[in-house]
Amino acid sequence: MDANEKWYSVKEVSAILGCSVDMVRRLVQRGKLKAVRLSVNTSKRIRRYVTLRISSLEVARFLRDNLA
């Protein structure tokens, strides 16, 4: 992993791939697209929020392997 590597949100990846945000989340859940999960747990909120970040190298690998 490069220190200068670009990390994308699910919304940004959906725009790059030309699909919905839900589809990107499904790809991550099925293991087709690797992502880093960042949890935010605040003391004032009951709900635990999870943010996904996907590296630019992973997006490039997915495009090369699946959309070539």
Secondary structure, DSSP 8 states (H G I E B T S, - for coil): --TT--EEEHHHHHHHHTS-HHHHHHHHHHTSS--EEEEE--SS-SS-EEEEEEEHHHHHHHHHHH--
